[in-house]
Every structure is written in structure tokens, then in C-alpha cells.
Amino acid sequence: MTISLFPLNLVLFPSVRLPLHIFEPRYKELMNECVERGSEFGINLVVEGHMHPVGCAARVVEVTQSYPDGRMDVIVEGTRRFRLLELKNNDRPFATGEIEGLTDDEIPVDQLLVQNCLEKYNLIVSLVYGTSAQRLTNDDLGSCPAFDMAPKSGLSIDQKQGLLEVPSENARLELLHDHLADLLPMIKKAEAVQRVVQSDGYIRAVT
């Protein structure tokens, strides 16, 4: 199928919502079209002029602000992964491309791995954002828990793109778990340093 494209320097995941400020004329036209028709568009990561072929389709779920000059603030939600097969020649001001949908393997999701990731994720979120931060529960997780946890897991943009491209939820969870396990001690150490500063040299044990 053919889809309109909105290349960006970011990675969107299925079922994850993202705020966007739309200001370029060509993308104002694209967003208005998607809002009017309820159609999808594709977000592909662009780094130094290179567009990664694996991207995520999205829909506009809310227009939060419209400006007199046509600019708009929108909330979009990722719907599904795809691979860009080729760019299409057309007279539209924005790019379009031929895509194929990507599917995961049919292996059941390892629930123990999900819980191990969730525990580390919530601990990191609490350490970084404080006790008022929203922690995830099992009810918050969809069919691909790794994507639900990825946005606030401290992944680099390359790691996010790599996660998007993995065709197995268990493999994504393993990558995320290893990343969180490596990140947690560094965050605890950073928190410990801050506690030393705040307590003038006296520090409680960090567990």
C-alpha cells in the first residue's frame, strides 16, 4: 500500500502517543488531510539525511491547538510498524512511499521477562522523576510491553530504532531488560552523589 510520509528525527512506537507541532506548509496540508479522512501517515527516523526504512504508521488522535496561520499542535498515536519499499513519484508537497506491514513471530510473550522489565522500569522512573511520576502497571501494558516502556527507558535514538526493527517481542524485552539492568546502577550512583551534596557528606545506603 501507499502511505504519506512525515520523516522526523525521532522514533515512534505502536500504541505510544506523541505531541507534534506542525508548522511547515506541506505537513500542515498532510495533517489536515489525515484529520479530515482519518487516514494514517508514516513516521520514519531521519539521521544526517538518511531515512531508515522501518518506521511506524500513526493517526492523529487529537488536535490540541490550531493557530490563525494554519500551524497546529496535535497528538498522534503509533499504529503499526512498516518497511518502506520505495518512494513514489507524485505531485504532492510531501513524500509518499510504497510500504509493507511488519509482523512479529507467534511465540508467546515471556511474562516473567515482562515483570522483570517492569520492575526495573518503574524503579528508574521513580529515581529519575520522583515519587509523583506515573508508574506503569500490568493493566497499562498492551500486546507489546517493550514499546510501552521504551519512551522513558533512557534509550538512545539508535537503540529506539533498533528496538522498532526487532521482529520478536521477547527479543525486544531482552534488549530492554539488559539496557535497564545496565542503566539502573548508573542512575543509583548519580542519585547517591546528589544525596551527598544535599546532606553535606552524610548519605544513607542506596539499595
HELIX and SHEET records of a PDB file:
HELIX    1   1 PRO A   25  ARG A   37  1                                  13    
HELIX    2   2 GLN A  111  TYR A  129  1                                  19    
HELIX    3   3 ASN A  138  ASP A  140  5                                   3    
HELIX    4   4 PRO A  145  MET A  149  1                                   5    
HELIX    5   5 ALA A  150  LYS A  152  5                                   3    
HELIX    6   6 ILE A  157  GLU A  165  1                                   9    
HELIX    7   7 GLU A  169  GLN A  198  1                                  30    
SHEET    1   A 6 ARG A  17  ILE A  22  0                                        
SHEET    2   A 6 MET A  72  LYS A  88 -1                                        
SHEET    3   A 6 VAL A  54  SER A  66 -1                                        
SHEET    4   A 6 PHE A  41  ILE A  43 -1                                        
SHEET    5   A 6 THR A   2  LEU A   5  1                                        
SHEET    6   A 6 THR A  96  GLY A 101 -1                                        
SHEET    1   B 2 VAL A  46  VAL A  47  0                                        
SHEET    2   B 2 HIS A  50  MET A  51 -1                                        
END                                                                             
